[in-house]
């Protein structure tokens, strides 16, 4: 399957710049450089895959240095500063950009380590339209330091690793914060990745960061990370000493979760593990080494791409073909900005990875990552339209989906499809629609909404999802995606 055009940011160069990465190899500029210097990054987080650029409505937003930038169609010229952080820490440490449903409204937000409380404060910046922003301090005792790592959204909360022993969580609907427990063994900052699987939130982490340690799977239950056991074998992470820049990746396909990492237990080669479980929180996992079926010789021990300091990121494209998502694995080999990176395609648990596609050299990219949920907010073609689900409300006989369409105002001839994933999985099944739709002159034709106008969100449309027909029960955790054409 062709690689979709991904939104990326140039990393650790003279000046940060947003690009569309087309065909996996070619960089096409989106607007001018920001003019605020090189892409900042914590010293222990220099090459991780992060979501620094995101499509929200008919605009693109980028988080760089101490500012949130915006650019609109035709996506040329200068990026506009929409928000400047009130109390930035000198190292500008921040989470990914997330779209979270707050009080029924999609809200663009991110967390950052501020200069308050000696750098232990976490602040949030957020906006419902991208034009008017607010900022507030969340806590003065987060334990944040320069070892901040990845973040993830789970059940409308943001979880962000703010040092080796602390994962910070923020619930914007309840306006509550907490620092989770169970990480005091000292997760190594770079190794940690998160994944939502079977409506459960997991992390992969090195247990102690010492020679001979195992790489283990953890699950958040309540406010504590519980150990779900080591990956098969021994001596995964630090068998030959400290790996300051190794980074593991998790992703899922609805049936299983998977992990890729450089593994000393595999004679200094890469390994892939399959992790299977139920939807019951706290229940045991089955962990299986599937390296023999999935890892090509070039990534295995002695292979040309068996780099010990490889950092991995997983991106699932379910926008191009929702019924058959494709997962891409990005391998960043060191923290040296002059080195190339490599992209591999996941072909399932019984087939070898294909690749690599060799990315641009002399540039380091902040690559998107969303291996656990899929989605199209980081896939972008100039002039494309966007549709945003505003809210879902239970009604008699189903769920009412409210949505808006974005783009340059044109003919009322757009078509909307909805897809869903159970247990907060990747949306691959098309929603069965019923009844009438509202908004403009839109009509329903079987399971599609037709005659929609992409009017930059001016019109609120609604459609009714026939959840009983699709076998959805009250209380099921779902992930809904809309697609416009």
C-alpha positions as CSV (number, residue, x, y, z in Angstrom):
1,X,0.0,0.0,0.0
2,X,1.4,3.5,-0.8
3,X,2.7,5.4,2.1
4,X,0.3,8.3,3.0
5,X,1.7,11.9,3.2
6,X,2.6,12.4,6.8
7,X,3.0,15.6,8.8
8,X,6.5,15.8,10.2
9,X,8.9,18.4,11.7
10,X,12.6,18.8,11.0
11,X,14.6,18.0,14.0
12,X,17.7,19.5,15.5
13,X,18.7,21.7,12.6
14,X,19.3,25.4,12.1
15,X,15.6,26.2,12.2
16,X,12.6,24.0,12.7
17,X,10.4,23.4,9.7
18,X,7.2,21.5,9.0
19,X,7.0,19.1,6.0
20,X,4.7,16.6,4.3
21,X,6.6,13.4,4.0
22,X,5.4,11.9,0.7
23,X,6.1,8.3,-0.5
24,X,8.1,7.8,2.7
25,X,11.2,9.5,1.2
26,X,10.4,13.1,-0.1
27,X,10.0,16.2,2.0
28,X,7.7,18.9,0.8
29,X,7.7,22.1,2.9
30,X,4.5,23.4,4.6
31,X,4.9,27.1,5.1
32,X,8.1,28.9,6.1
33,X,10.5,27.9,8.9
34,X,9.3,29.0,12.3
35,X,12.2,31.3,12.9
36,X,12.6,30.4,16.6
37,X,15.6,28.0,16.3
38,X,16.2,24.3,16.2
39,X,13.6,21.8,17.3
40,X,14.1,21.5,21.0
41,X,14.1,18.2,22.8
42,X,15.0,16.9,26.2
43,X,18.5,15.4,26.4
44,X,17.1,11.9,27.0
45,X,14.4,12.2,24.4
46,X,16.2,13.4,21.4
47,X,14.8,11.3,18.6
48,X,11.5,9.9,19.7
49,X,8.5,9.8,17.4
50,X,6.1,12.5,18.7
51,X,3.0,14.3,17.4
52,X,4.2,17.9,17.1
53,X,2.1,18.7,14.1
54,X,-1.6,18.0,13.8
55,X,-4.6,18.8,11.6
56,X,-7.5,20.4,13.5
57,X,-10.4,21.6,11.3
58,X,-9.1,23.4,8.3
59,X,-5.8,24.4,9.9
60,X,-2.5,22.8,10.8
61,X,-1.0,23.4,14.3
62,X,2.6,22.9,15.3
63,X,4.1,23.0,18.8
64,X,7.7,24.3,18.8
65,X,9.9,26.1,21.3
66,X,7.5,28.0,23.6
67,X,4.7,28.6,21.1
68,X,1.7,27.0,19.3
69,X,1.8,28.0,15.6
70,X,-1.1,27.8,13.0
71,X,-1.2,27.9,9.3
72,X,-4.3,27.9,7.1
73,X,-5.0,27.2,3.4
74,X,-3.1,27.5,1.1
75,X,-0.5,26.5,3.7
76,X,2.2,28.8,2.4
77,X,4.1,31.6,3.9
78,X,4.5,32.3,7.6
79,X,3.1,30.3,10.5
80,X,1.0,32.5,12.9
81,X,1.8,32.4,16.6
82,X,-1.6,31.6,18.3
83,X,-0.3,31.0,21.8
84,X,3.0,31.6,23.7
85,X,3.5,29.6,26.9
86,X,3.3,31.8,30.0
87,X,6.0,30.1,32.0
88,X,8.2,28.0,29.7
89,X,11.0,26.0,31.1
90,X,14.3,26.8,29.4
91,X,14.4,23.3,27.8
92,X,10.8,23.6,26.5
93,X,9.8,20.0,27.5
94,X,6.3,19.1,26.3
95,X,3.9,16.3,25.5
96,X,2.4,15.4,22.2
97,X,-0.5,17.5,20.9
98,X,-3.8,15.8,21.5
99,X,-7.5,16.3,20.6
100,X,-9.6,15.4,23.6
101,X,-13.4,15.6,24.0
102,X,-14.0,18.0,26.8
103,X,-17.6,18.6,27.8
104,X,-18.8,17.4,24.4
105,X,-16.3,19.6,22.4
106,X,-13.2,18.4,20.6
107,X,-10.3,20.4,22.3
108,X,-6.8,20.7,21.1
109,X,-4.4,20.5,24.0
110,X,-0.9,19.7,25.2
111,X,1.0,19.6,28.5
112,X,4.4,21.2,29.2
113,X,6.9,21.4,32.0
114,X,6.8,25.1,33.2
115,X,9.4,27.1,35.0
116,X,7.2,27.3,38.1
117,X,8.0,25.4,41.3
118,X,11.6,24.9,40.2
119,X,10.5,23.1,37.0
120,X,8.1,20.6,38.8
121,X,5.0,22.4,37.6
122,X,2.9,21.0,34.7
123,X,0.8,23.4,32.7
124,X,-1.9,22.8,30.0
125,X,-2.6,24.8,26.9
126,X,-5.9,24.2,25.2
127,X,-8.3,25.6,22.6
128,X,-11.6,24.5,21.1
129,X,-11.2,26.4,17.8
130,X,-7.4,26.9,17.5
131,X,-7.8,30.7,17.6
132,X,-8.6,31.4,21.3
133,X,-6.3,29.6,23.8
134,X,-6.2,29.3,27.5
135,X,-3.4,28.1,29.8
136,X,-3.4,27.0,33.4
137,X,-1.1,25.4,35.9
138,X,-2.1,21.9,36.9
139,X,0.3,20.9,39.7
140,X,3.4,22.1,41.5
141,X,4.6,18.6,42.5
142,X,4.7,16.5,39.3
143,X,8.3,15.3,39.7
144,X,9.0,16.4,36.1
145,X,12.6,16.6,35.0
146,X,14.6,16.4,31.7
147,X,13.7,12.7,31.3
148,X,10.2,13.4,30.0
149,X,9.0,10.8,27.5
150,X,5.9,10.0,25.4
151,X,2.3,10.7,26.1
152,X,-1.0,9.0,25.2
153,X,-4.7,9.7,25.4
154,X,-6.9,7.1,27.1
155,X,-10.5,7.6,28.0
156,X,-10.3,11.3,27.5
157,X,-7.3,11.6,29.8
158,X,-3.7,12.3,29.0
159,X,-0.9,10.2,30.4
160,X,2.6,11.6,30.1
161,X,5.8,10.2,31.4
162,X,7.5,13.1,33.1
163,X,10.5,11.3,34.6
164,X,11.8,7.7,34.9
165,X,9.6,7.1,38.0
166,X,6.5,9.2,37.3
167,X,3.7,9.1,34.8
168,X,1.5,12.2,35.1
169,X,-2.2,11.9,34.3
170,X,-4.7,14.7,33.5
171,X,-8.4,14.4,33.2
172,X,-9.7,17.7,31.6
173,X,-13.3,16.8,32.2
174,X,-13.0,16.3,35.9
175,X,-10.1,18.9,36.1
176,X,-8.2,16.4,38.1
177,X,-4.5,15.4,38.1
178,X,-2.5,12.6,39.6
179,X,1.0,11.1,39.5
180,X,0.6,7.4,39.0
181,X,2.4,4.8,41.2
182,X,4.3,1.6,40.4
183,X,7.1,3.1,38.3
184,X,9.6,3.5,41.1
185,X,11.7,0.7,39.8
186,X,13.0,3.3,37.5
187,X,11.7,2.9,34.0
188,X,14.3,4.0,31.5
189,X,12.9,7.2,29.9
190,X,13.7,6.4,26.3
191,X,12.5,2.8,26.3
192,X,8.9,3.5,27.4
193,X,6.0,3.4,25.0
194,X,2.3,3.3,25.6
195,X,-0.6,1.5,23.9
196,X,-4.3,1.2,24.3
197,X,-5.4,-2.5,23.7
198,X,-8.6,-4.2,24.5
199,X,-9.8,-1.0,26.4
200,X,-6.8,-1.3,28.6
201,X,-3.7,1.0,28.8
202,X,-0.3,-0.6,28.7
203,X,3.3,0.4,28.8
204,X,6.5,-1.3,27.8
205,X,9.5,-0.4,29.9
206,X,12.8,-1.7,31.1
207,X,12.4,-2.7,34.7
208,X,15.5,-1.3,36.4
209,X,17.9,0.1,33.9
210,X,20.7,-2.1,35.1
211,X,22.7,-4.8,33.3
212,X,20.8,-8.0,32.8
213,X,17.4,-6.4,33.3
214,X,14.2,-7.6,31.6
215,X,11.8,-5.6,29.4
216,X,8.3,-5.9,30.9
217,X,4.7,-5.0,30.2
218,X,2.8,-2.8,32.7
219,X,-0.9,-1.9,32.9
220,X,-2.6,1.0,34.6
221,X,-5.3,-0.2,37.0
222,X,-6.8,2.6,39.1
223,X,-3.8,4.9,39.6
224,X,-1.1,2.2,39.7
225,X,1.0,0.6,37.1
226,X,0.9,-3.2,37.6
227,X,3.5,-5.6,36.3
228,X,2.1,-7.9,33.7
229,X,5.3,-9.9,33.3
230,X,8.5,-9.9,31.3
231,X,8.8,-10.6,27.6
232,X,9.9,-14.1,26.8
233,X,13.6,-14.7,27.3
234,X,16.1,-12.8,29.4
235,X,18.6,-9.9,29.2
236,X,16.5,-7.8,26.8
237,X,17.5,-4.3,27.5
238,X,20.8,-3.8,29.1
239,X,22.8,-6.9,28.6
240,X,25.9,-5.1,27.3
241,X,25.6,-1.9,29.3
242,X,23.5,1.2,29.3
243,X,21.5,2.0,26.1
244,X,20.8,5.7,26.5
245,X,18.9,6.0,23.3
246,X,17.2,2.7,22.7
247,X,13.4,3.1,22.3
248,X,10.8,0.4,22.0
249,X,7.4,0.7,20.3
250,X,4.0,-0.9,20.9
251,X,1.0,-1.1,18.5
252,X,-2.1,-3.2,18.1
253,X,-4.4,-4.6,15.4
254,X,-7.5,-5.2,17.5
255,X,-6.7,-8.9,18.1
256,X,-3.2,-8.6,19.5
257,X,-0.7,-6.1,20.7
258,X,2.9,-6.1,19.5
259,X,6.3,-4.8,20.6
260,X,9.5,-4.2,18.7
261,X,12.9,-3.6,20.4
262,X,16.6,-4.1,20.1
263,X,17.1,-7.2,22.2
264,X,20.4,-8.4,23.7
265,X,18.7,-11.7,24.3
266,X,18.5,-12.1,20.6
267,X,22.3,-12.0,20.2
268,X,22.2,-8.2,19.7
269,X,19.4,-8.1,17.1
270,X,15.8,-6.9,17.0
271,X,12.9,-8.9,18.3
272,X,9.1,-8.7,17.9
273,X,6.7,-10.0,20.5
274,X,3.0,-10.7,20.3
275,X,1.0,-9.9,23.5
276,X,-2.6,-11.2,23.8
277,X,-5.2,-10.7,26.5
278,X,-8.9,-10.1,27.3
279,X,-10.8,-6.9,28.0
280,X,-10.7,-7.6,31.8
281,X,-8.5,-5.1,33.6
282,X,-5.8,-6.7,35.6
283,X,-6.0,-10.1,33.8
284,X,-3.0,-12.0,32.7
285,X,-1.4,-11.6,29.2
286,X,0.1,-14.2,26.9
287,X,3.5,-13.1,25.6
288,X,5.0,-14.9,22.6
289,X,8.2,-14.4,20.7
290,X,7.3,-14.1,17.0
291,X,10.7,-12.8,15.8
292,X,11.3,-15.8,13.6
293,X,8.3,-15.1,11.5
294,X,8.4,-11.3,11.4
295,X,12.0,-10.0,11.8
296,X,14.0,-10.0,8.5
297,X,17.6,-10.9,8.5
298,X,18.7,-7.3,8.0
299,X,17.2,-6.4,11.4
300,X,18.3,-9.6,13.2
301,X,21.7,-10.3,14.8
302,X,24.5,-9.2,12.5
303,X,22.1,-7.5,10.0
304,X,22.7,-4.2,8.3
305,X,20.0,-2.5,10.3
306,X,20.6,-4.1,13.7
307,X,21.5,-0.8,15.4
308,X,21.6,-1.1,19.2
309,X,20.4,2.5,19.8
310,X,17.4,2.1,17.5
311,X,14.4,4.1,18.5
312,X,11.1,2.9,17.1
313,X,7.7,4.6,16.5
314,X,4.5,2.9,15.2
315,X,2.0,4.7,13.0
316,X,-1.2,3.1,11.8
317,X,-2.9,4.5,8.7
318,X,-6.6,3.6,8.8
319,X,-7.5,6.8,6.9
320,X,-6.5,5.6,3.4
321,X,-8.4,2.3,3.7
322,X,-10.3,2.0,7.0
323,X,-11.3,-1.6,6.4
324,X,-7.7,-2.6,6.0
325,X,-5.3,-0.4,8.1
326,X,-1.6,-0.5,7.5
327,X,1.0,0.0,10.3
328,X,4.4,1.6,9.5
329,X,7.4,1.3,11.9
330,X,9.9,4.1,11.9
331,X,13.4,3.2,13.0
332,X,15.6,6.1,14.0
333,X,19.1,4.7,14.4
334,X,20.9,7.1,16.7
335,X,20.6,10.6,18.1
336,X,22.9,11.9,15.4
337,X,20.9,14.4,13.2
338,X,23.0,13.6,10.1
339,X,21.9,9.9,10.0
340,X,19.1,8.6,7.9
341,X,16.0,6.9,9.4
342,X,14.2,3.9,8.0
343,X,10.6,2.9,7.5
344,X,9.3,-0.7,7.6
345,X,5.8,-2.0,6.8
346,X,4.1,-4.4,9.3
347,X,2.5,-7.4,7.5
348,X,0.9,-9.2,10.4
349,X,2.3,-11.8,12.9
350,X,3.0,-14.4,10.3
351,X,5.0,-12.4,7.7
352,X,8.3,-10.6,7.6
353,X,8.4,-6.8,7.8
354,X,9.0,-5.3,4.4
355,X,11.5,-2.6,3.8
356,X,13.2,-0.5,4.6
357,X,12.3,2.6,2.8
358,X,15.2,5.0,3.5
359,X,14.2,8.4,4.7
360,X,16.1,11.7,4.0
361,X,19.6,12.2,5.4
362,X,21.1,15.2,7.1
363,X,17.8,15.9,8.9
364,X,16.1,14.5,12.0
365,X,12.4,14.3,11.9
366,X,9.8,14.4,14.6
367,X,7.7,11.6,13.2
368,X,4.0,11.0,14.0
369,X,3.1,8.0,16.1
370,X,-0.3,6.6,17.0
371,X,0.2,2.8,16.7
372,X,-2.5,2.1,19.2
373,X,-5.5,3.9,17.7
374,X,-5.0,4.8,14.1
375,X,-6.4,8.0,12.6
376,X,-5.8,10.7,10.0
377,X,-4.9,13.8,12.0
378,X,-1.3,13.5,10.9
379,X,-2.0,12.5,7.3
380,X,-2.3,15.6,5.1
381,X,-2.6,16.6,1.5
382,X,-2.9,20.3,0.6
383,X,-6.5,21.2,-0.3
384,X,-7.9,18.1,1.4
385,X,-11.1,18.3,3.4
386,X,-11.6,17.4,7.0
387,X,-14.5,16.2,9.1
388,X,-14.6,16.3,12.9
389,X,-16.9,14.4,15.1
390,X,-18.2,16.9,17.7
391,X,-20.1,14.5,20.0
392,X,-22.0,11.3,20.4
393,X,-25.2,11.1,22.4
394,X,-27.2,7.9,23.2
395,X,-30.8,8.1,21.9
396,X,-33.5,5.5,21.6
397,X,-32.3,3.0,19.1
398,X,-28.8,4.1,18.7
399,X,-26.2,6.9,18.9
400,X,-26.6,10.4,17.5
401,X,-23.3,11.5,15.9
402,X,-22.8,15.3,15.6
403,X,-20.1,16.4,13.1
404,X,-18.8,19.4,11.1
405,X,-17.0,19.5,7.8
406,X,-14.0,21.8,7.1
407,X,-12.4,23.1,3.9
408,X,-12.8,25.9,1.4
409,X,-16.6,26.4,0.9
410,X,-17.6,24.6,-2.2
411,X,-20.4,22.4,-3.7
412,X,-22.7,20.5,-1.4
413,X,-21.6,17.2,-2.8
414,X,-19.4,15.8,-0.1
415,X,-19.9,12.2,1.3
416,X,-19.3,11.2,4.9
417,X,-18.6,7.6,6.1
418,X,-18.3,6.6,9.8
419,X,-16.2,3.8,11.1
420,X,-15.9,2.3,14.6
421,X,-13.6,0.2,16.7
422,X,-14.7,-1.8,19.7
423,X,-12.8,-1.7,23.0
424,X,-11.3,1.6,21.8
425,X,-9.6,-0.3,19.0
426,X,-8.7,0.9,15.5
427,X,-11.9,1.9,13.6
428,X,-12.3,-0.6,10.8
429,X,-16.0,-1.5,10.7
430,X,-18.4,0.9,8.9
431,X,-21.3,2.2,11.0
432,X,-24.8,1.2,10.0
433,X,-26.8,4.4,9.8
434,X,-30.6,4.8,10.2
435,X,-33.2,7.5,10.1
436,X,-32.9,11.0,8.9
437,X,-29.8,13.3,9.0
438,X,-29.9,17.0,9.9
439,X,-27.9,20.0,8.8
440,X,-27.9,21.9,5.6
441,X,-29.4,19.8,2.7
442,X,-27.6,16.6,3.8
443,X,-29.4,13.3,3.1
444,X,-28.7,9.7,4.1
445,X,-28.0,7.1,1.4
446,X,-27.8,3.7,3.1
447,X,-24.7,4.1,5.4
448,X,-23.4,7.3,4.0
449,X,-24.3,10.9,4.6
450,X,-24.4,12.8,1.2
451,X,-24.8,16.4,0.1
452,X,-22.6,17.8,2.8
453,X,-20.9,21.1,2.4
454,X,-17.4,21.6,3.7
455,X,-18.1,25.1,5.0
456,X,-15.3,25.4,7.6
457,X,-17.4,24.0,10.3
458,X,-20.3,26.5,10.1
459,X,-23.0,23.8,9.9
460,X,-23.6,21.2,12.6
461,X,-24.7,17.9,11.0
462,X,-26.1,14.9,12.8
463,X,-26.6,11.3,11.8
464,X,-28.0,8.3,13.7
465,X,-25.8,5.2,14.2
466,X,-27.9,2.0,14.5
467,X,-25.8,0.5,17.3
468,X,-28.1,-2.5,18.0
469,X,-27.7,-3.7,14.4
470,X,-23.9,-3.4,14.7
471,X,-24.0,-5.4,18.0
472,X,-23.0,-2.5,20.2
473,X,-24.1,-2.7,23.8
474,X,-24.7,0.1,26.3
475,X,-21.4,0.9,28.1
476,X,-19.2,-0.5,25.3
477,X,-16.0,1.6,24.8
478,X,-15.8,2.7,21.2
479,X,-13.5,4.7,18.9
480,X,-15.4,6.5,16.1
481,X,-13.8,7.9,13.0
482,X,-15.4,10.0,10.2
483,X,-14.1,10.1,6.7
484,X,-15.0,12.7,4.1
485,X,-14.7,12.4,0.3
